[in-house]
Amino acid sequence: MARIDPIARAQAMRERGTDPQVPYPGVDKPWAGICQTCQQETRSSYTSVVTKGQGVCFHCGQRKSSRAAAEKRRVSPEAAEGAVRAAGAEPLEPFPGTQAVWRCRCQACGREIDVWYSSVAYAGNGACLYCSGTMRIPDEEARAEMLALGLEPLVAYPGLNSKWRSRCLNCKKTVDPTLSNARKTKSKCRYCAQRATDPEIAVSIMEDAGLRPLEPFPGSVTAPWPAEHEACGKRVEPTLDKVIQRRRAPCQHCARFGFKPDQPGYLYLLVHEEFGAGKIGICNESSERIRAHERKSWTLVRRQLLPGALALGAEQLGRFFPIIGSLVWSCG
């Protein structure tokens, strides 16, 4: 068995960066020493340092790991600029690093802002506190912006995302947009965009088209409005925007073409294997509609002959409530 030389082992430890301060304690026991690099105490064993080749100083090892981790997290100026531009900000100075604010200009509102790169790139937050509503803009500035958008504020500025009672400078009607939506939408006024109208005007439009409303105006031009078609006396539920577009009463009972609710009709289910789609539809008994779909690679799964009005109601139920529609179909 070879004799252990404590002096040679101490020299081996010195060559690897630590100066032993006590006699050799044994091969696997901590050996107190002083790190030649940082002058901190070391407690590494001869086996870990010499035999296994591990680092001699815990403190130097920690600093080395930290530098490696920092280098791995380092963000290039090009990548950082791309990230903040994608978030809607234009840099006004070189990238200062991830631990400092970056002076930029918001591309939406034009203000100079301070951006934290980590907030934008890692947390997914917006770049501009003004546009997000986190930082309140001066009331005078908000009012001037609203006027520039074609709306005259009638009350004090309530905040970016709160409804702001205003008057449209074009049609003179009162509307309640938020400043945030007014910035983004093409038509700032719902009346000018024909998304809304006054109840009295709505009733006159319906009456001019030959319809007698059976309920008050629902408030939206795209909501069904029960009415009686004066020409045939039947109940219909058109939307006001369709009446405005057609300039006449859209009555399915009086239509010369299309589905006739007063005649028997098929309620059918078609599937398209390539599209992975299904279709519920209706057609009158004499219609060629199903064959037309089959020529376009749709496959008829089932059809059922029903009174026209019942088939129409079942189809509408299936369109707007697919799950309920499928249950009604299966129970039929």
LUMGUSE-233055 format. One line per field, with one value per residue (C-alpha): residue in one letter; z, x, y; residue number from 1. Coordinates in nm, 2 decimals, always signed. Each point is the difference from the previous one (the first is absolute). Last residue first. Example, Ala and Ser with C-alpha at 12.3 -4.5 7.8 and 13.67 -1.06 7.14 Angstrom:
% residues 2
residuo	c(s_a)
pz	c(+0.71_+0.07)
px	c(+1.37_-0.14)
py	c(-0.11_-0.34)
num	c(2_1)
***
This chain:
% residues 332
residuo	c(g_c_s_w_v_l_s_g_i_i_p_f_f_r_g_l_q_e_a_g_l_a_l_a_g_p_l_l_q_r_r_v_l_t_w_s_k_r_e_h_a_r_i_r_e_s_s_e_n_c_i_g_i_k_g_a_g_f_e_e_h_v_l_l_y_l_y_g_p_q_d_p_k_f_g_f_r_a_c_h_q_c_p_a_r_r_r_q_i_v_k_d_l_t_p_e_v_r_k_g_c_a_e_h_e_a_p_w_p_a_t_v_s_g_p_f_p_e_l_p_r_l_g_a_d_e_m_i_s_v_a_i_e_p_d_t_a_r_q_a_c_y_r_c_k_s_k_t_k_r_a_n_s_l_t_p_d_v_t_k_k_c_n_l_c_r_s_r_w_k_s_n_l_g_p_y_a_v_l_p_e_l_g_l_a_l_m_e_a_r_a_e_e_d_p_i_r_m_t_g_s_c_y_l_c_a_g_n_g_a_y_a_v_s_s_y_w_v_d_i_e_r_g_c_a_q_c_r_c_r_w_v_a_q_t_g_p_f_p_e_l_p_e_a_g_a_a_r_v_a_g_e_a_a_e_p_s_v_r_r_k_e_a_a_a_r_s_s_k_r_q_g_c_h_f_c_v_g_q_g_k_t_v_v_s_t_y_s_s_r_t_e_q_q_c_t_q_c_i_g_a_w_p_k_d_v_g_p_y_p_v_q_p_d_t_g_r_e_r_m_a_q_a_r_a_i_p_d_i_r_a_m)
pz	c(-3.41_+0.32_-0.18_-0.17_+0.32_+0.17_-0.29_+0.02_+0.37_-0.05_-0.30_+0.17_-0.25_-0.32_+0.13_+0.15_-0.33_-0.19_+0.24_-0.04_-0.38_+0.00_+0.22_-0.22_-0.31_+0.14_+0.02_-0.23_+0.16_-0.14_+0.10_-0.07_-0.34_-0.12_-0.12_-0.29_-0.19_-0.22_+0.32_+0.10_-0.33_+0.06_+0.34_-0.14_-0.29_+0.16_-0.05_+0.37_+0.12_+0.14_+0.34_+0.14_+0.26_-0.12_+0.13_-0.05_-0.01_-0.32_-0.19_+0.15_-0.07_+0.20_-0.08_+0.24_-0.13_+0.10_-0.30_-0.07_-0.03_-0.12_+0.20_+0.11_-0.37_-0.03_-0.27_-0.28_-0.03_+0.35_+0.17_+0.29_+0.05_+0.05_-0.03_+0.00_-0.23_-0.03_-0.04_+0.19_+0.26_+0.06_+0.04_+0.25_+0.20_+0.06_-0.13_+0.23_-0.20_+0.10_-0.29_-0.09_-0.37_-0.12_+0.35_+0.09_+0.38_+0.21_+0.24_+0.00_-0.03_+0.13_-0.26_+0.02_+0.38_+0.26_+0.00_-0.14_+0.19_-0.09_-0.27_-0.27_-0.30_-0.32_-0.34_-0.07_+0.09_+0.33_+0.08_-0.08_+0.21_+0.30_-0.02_-0.02_+0.32_+0.17_-0.08_-0.20_+0.05_-0.20_-0.30_+0.02_+0.03_+0.29_+0.17_+0.00_+0.00_-0.34_-0.07_+0.34_+0.19_+0.15_+0.08_+0.18_+0.24_+0.05_+0.11_-0.21_+0.15_-0.28_-0.03_-0.35_-0.19_-0.32_-0.09_+0.32_+0.19_+0.35_+0.30_+0.32_+0.08_+0.08_+0.21_-0.15_-0.02_+0.30_+0.10_-0.18_+0.12_-0.17_-0.35_-0.20_-0.37_-0.24_-0.34_+0.08_+0.03_+0.27_+0.19_-0.01_+0.12_+0.29_+0.10_+0.00_+0.21_+0.25_+0.04_-0.08_+0.27_+0.03_+0.02_-0.29_-0.23_-0.25_+0.26_+0.15_-0.33_-0.07_+0.04_+0.23_-0.13_+0.32_-0.17_-0.29_+0.12_+0.37_-0.04_-0.23_+0.25_-0.21_+0.09_-0.22_-0.24_-0.13_-0.37_+0.09_-0.20_-0.09_+0.36_+0.01_+0.18_+0.30_+0.13_+0.37_+0.15_+0.11_-0.34_-0.17_-0.10_-0.37_-0.19_+0.01_-0.15_-0.04_-0.18_+0.19_-0.12_+0.17_-0.33_+0.01_+0.36_-0.10_-0.32_+0.19_+0.26_-0.26_-0.17_+0.33_+0.09_+0.31_+0.26_+0.19_-0.08_+0.08_+0.34_+0.06_-0.08_+0.22_+0.28_-0.03_+0.01_+0.30_+0.18_-0.08_+0.13_+0.33_+0.03_-0.06_-0.11_-0.31_-0.09_-0.16_+0.14_+0.14_+0.07_+0.13_+0.11_+0.14_+0.18_+0.18_-0.04_+0.30_-0.14_+0.19_-0.22_-0.14_-0.34_-0.24_+0.21_+0.20_+0.36_+0.16_+0.22_-0.12_+0.01_+0.05_-0.29_-0.03_+0.36_+0.22_-0.16_+0.24_+0.03_-0.20_-0.35_-0.28_-0.27_-0.38_-0.17_+0.03_+0.37_+0.04_-0.18_+0.23_+0.31_-0.15_-0.05_+0.36_+0.14_-0.18_+0.03_-0.01_-0.27_+0.10)
px	c(-8.76_+0.19_+0.33_-0.08_-0.11_+0.31_+0.22_-0.17_+0.05_+0.37_+0.02_-0.19_-0.02_+0.00_-0.19_-0.28_-0.03_-0.02_-0.27_-0.21_+0.02_-0.10_-0.30_-0.11_+0.03_-0.20_+0.25_+0.18_+0.31_+0.35_+0.30_+0.37_+0.02_+0.36_+0.16_+0.24_-0.10_-0.25_-0.16_-0.07_-0.19_-0.19_-0.11_-0.12_-0.20_-0.33_-0.34_-0.04_+0.11_+0.34_+0.16_+0.35_+0.24_+0.36_+0.29_+0.38_+0.32_+0.09_+0.10_-0.28_-0.28_-0.32_-0.37_-0.30_-0.34_-0.34_-0.22_-0.29_-0.38_-0.14_-0.11_+0.36_+0.11_+0.38_+0.16_-0.16_-0.33_+0.03_-0.34_+0.03_+0.37_-0.07_+0.30_-0.20_+0.14_+0.29_+0.23_+0.30_-0.21_-0.22_+0.31_+0.15_-0.33_+0.02_-0.30_-0.23_-0.32_-0.37_-0.25_-0.26_+0.07_+0.06_+0.03_+0.30_-0.04_+0.31_+0.24_+0.34_+0.31_+0.31_+0.25_-0.12_+0.03_-0.22_-0.28_-0.25_-0.33_-0.21_-0.25_+0.15_-0.23_+0.19_-0.07_+0.36_-0.11_-0.13_+0.33_+0.20_-0.25_+0.04_+0.38_-0.02_-0.21_+0.24_+0.31_+0.26_+0.29_+0.27_-0.05_+0.37_-0.12_-0.22_+0.27_+0.23_+0.38_+0.00_+0.35_+0.04_+0.33_+0.03_-0.37_+0.03_+0.26_-0.18_-0.30_-0.32_-0.32_-0.20_-0.23_-0.11_+0.12_+0.03_+0.36_+0.14_-0.11_-0.09_+0.17_-0.06_+0.32_-0.02_+0.30_+0.31_+0.23_-0.13_-0.31_+0.08_-0.25_-0.34_-0.14_+0.30_-0.01_+0.07_+0.17_+0.33_+0.18_-0.26_+0.08_+0.37_-0.05_-0.22_+0.27_+0.27_-0.20_-0.08_+0.37_+0.09_-0.05_+0.26_-0.12_-0.25_+0.18_+0.07_+0.16_+0.21_+0.16_+0.20_-0.28_+0.07_+0.11_+0.18_+0.32_+0.05_-0.19_+0.05_+0.36_+0.08_-0.11_-0.13_+0.01_-0.23_+0.01_-0.35_-0.11_-0.34_+0.02_+0.37_+0.10_+0.35_+0.29_+0.23_+0.12_-0.02_+0.28_+0.06_-0.04_+0.27_+0.04_-0.11_+0.12_-0.23_-0.34_-0.14_-0.34_-0.29_-0.29_+0.07_+0.15_+0.23_+0.10_+0.09_+0.19_+0.21_+0.09_+0.10_+0.23_+0.15_+0.09_-0.15_+0.23_-0.18_+0.26_+0.28_-0.16_-0.02_+0.36_+0.11_-0.21_+0.15_+0.35_-0.09_-0.13_+0.31_+0.23_-0.19_+0.01_+0.37_+0.20_-0.20_-0.04_+0.27_-0.13_+0.33_+0.17_-0.28_-0.28_+0.25_+0.22_-0.31_-0.13_-0.04_+0.11_+0.04_-0.02_+0.31_-0.18_+0.25_+0.25_-0.28_+0.11_-0.01_-0.18_+0.00_-0.35_+0.04_+0.01_+0.37_+0.11_+0.06_+0.33_+0.14_-0.18_+0.00_+0.01_+0.06_-0.27_+0.02_+0.05_+0.38_-0.03_-0.22_+0.27_+0.26_-0.20_-0.02_+0.38_+0.06_-0.25_+0.18_-0.22_+0.20_-0.09_-0.14)
py	c(+1.43_-0.08_-0.01_+0.33_+0.17_-0.12_+0.13_+0.34_+0.02_-0.05_+0.24_+0.28_+0.29_-0.21_-0.30_+0.21_+0.19_-0.33_-0.13_+0.32_-0.02_-0.37_+0.08_+0.28_-0.22_-0.30_-0.28_-0.25_-0.15_-0.03_-0.20_-0.04_+0.16_+0.02_+0.32_-0.04_+0.32_-0.19_-0.12_+0.36_+0.06_-0.32_+0.13_+0.33_-0.14_+0.12_-0.17_-0.09_+0.34_+0.04_+0.01_-0.01_-0.15_-0.02_-0.21_+0.05_-0.20_+0.19_-0.32_-0.21_+0.25_-0.07_+0.08_+0.00_+0.08_+0.16_-0.05_+0.23_+0.00_+0.33_+0.31_+0.06_+0.05_-0.01_+0.21_+0.20_+0.19_+0.13_+0.08_-0.23_+0.06_+0.37_+0.25_+0.32_+0.26_+0.24_-0.30_+0.14_+0.19_-0.31_-0.21_+0.24_+0.00_-0.37_-0.21_-0.20_-0.08_-0.05_-0.03_+0.25_-0.04_+0.36_+0.15_-0.22_-0.02_+0.06_-0.17_+0.17_-0.23_+0.18_+0.15_+0.36_-0.01_+0.16_-0.26_+0.25_-0.06_-0.30_-0.09_+0.23_+0.06_-0.07_+0.15_+0.13_+0.36_-0.14_-0.17_+0.32_+0.21_-0.24_+0.03_+0.38_+0.01_-0.25_+0.21_-0.18_-0.24_-0.18_+0.22_+0.12_+0.36_-0.11_-0.21_+0.31_-0.05_-0.18_-0.14_-0.14_+0.00_+0.34_+0.03_-0.34_+0.12_+0.34_-0.20_+0.06_+0.13_+0.17_+0.31_+0.09_+0.31_-0.20_+0.12_+0.16_-0.31_+0.11_-0.16_-0.20_-0.18_-0.37_-0.12_-0.15_+0.30_+0.19_+0.19_+0.33_+0.26_+0.01_+0.10_-0.09_+0.10_-0.28_+0.02_-0.18_+0.34_+0.09_-0.32_+0.08_+0.36_-0.14_-0.25_+0.26_+0.24_-0.29_-0.08_-0.36_-0.27_-0.27_-0.35_+0.05_-0.24_+0.28_+0.22_-0.28_-0.07_-0.32_-0.25_-0.30_-0.34_-0.09_-0.11_+0.25_+0.30_-0.01_-0.12_+0.29_+0.26_+0.29_+0.37_+0.21_+0.29_+0.06_-0.06_-0.15_-0.33_-0.02_+0.06_+0.16_-0.16_+0.06_-0.34_-0.07_-0.20_-0.36_-0.16_+0.19_+0.37_-0.05_+0.30_+0.31_+0.11_-0.35_-0.01_-0.17_-0.21_-0.34_-0.13_+0.30_-0.09_-0.36_+0.09_+0.25_-0.26_-0.26_+0.26_+0.12_-0.36_-0.15_-0.16_-0.28_-0.26_+0.25_+0.06_-0.37_-0.05_+0.30_-0.14_-0.34_+0.14_+0.21_-0.31_-0.20_+0.28_-0.01_-0.38_-0.02_-0.31_-0.08_-0.37_-0.21_-0.33_-0.13_+0.33_+0.23_-0.24_-0.26_+0.25_+0.14_+0.35_+0.24_+0.33_+0.33_+0.32_+0.16_+0.07_-0.16_-0.19_-0.16_-0.06_-0.35_-0.24_-0.36_-0.16_-0.38_-0.25_-0.07_+0.07_+0.30_+0.13_+0.26_+0.33_+0.33_-0.15_+0.26_-0.03_+0.04_-0.34_+0.01_+0.07_-0.32_-0.21_+0.15_-0.10_-0.35_-0.02_+0.11_-0.25_-0.29_-0.31_-0.33_-0.24_-0.34)
num	c(332_331_330_329_328_327_326_325_324_323_322_321_320_319_318_317_316_315_314_313_312_311_310_309_308_307_306_305_304_303_302_301_300_299_298_297_296_295_294_293_292_291_290_289_288_287_286_285_284_283_282_281_280_279_278_277_276_275_274_273_272_271_270_269_268_267_266_265_264_263_262_261_260_259_258_257_256_255_254_253_252_251_250_249_248_247_246_245_244_243_242_241_240_239_238_237_236_235_234_233_232_231_230_229_228_227_226_225_224_223_222_221_220_219_218_217_216_215_214_213_212_211_210_209_208_207_206_205_204_203_202_201_200_199_198_197_196_195_194_193_192_191_190_189_188_187_186_185_184_183_182_181_180_179_178_177_176_175_174_173_172_171_170_169_168_167_166_165_164_163_162_161_160_159_158_157_156_155_154_153_152_151_150_149_148_147_146_145_144_143_142_141_140_139_138_137_136_135_134_133_132_131_130_129_128_127_126_125_124_123_122_121_120_119_118_117_116_115_114_113_112_111_110_109_108_107_106_105_104_103_102_101_100_99_98_97_96_95_94_93_92_91_90_89_88_87_86_85_84_83_82_81_80_79_78_77_76_75_74_73_72_71_70_69_68_67_66_65_64_63_62_61_60_59_58_57_56_55_54_53_52_51_50_49_48_47_46_45_44_43_42_41_40_39_38_37_36_35_34_33_32_31_30_29_28_27_26_25_24_23_22_21_20_19_18_17_16_15_14_13_12_11_10_9_8_7_6_5_4_3_2_1)
***
